[in-house]
Amino acid sequence: MNLIPSRLLAVLLLATTSLCGLLLANQKFDDLRKAAEQGDASAQYGLGGAYDNGEGVAQDKVEAVTW
């Protein structure tokens, strides 16, 4: 019987969980940007904060101030 060593299983589980989190963060950012582009002031503020802190996108202080 082939058993996956527990360390390998832990690494695979962590990688899968991280990938799922990244995909959800990207979707959240995309939704926020779409709302901001449609004029939602709260979304614009949130998008500026995302750029300022580098959440879901590369940190960009100029883009943060723009939003």
Beta strands, then each sheet from edge to edge (+ up, - down):
end
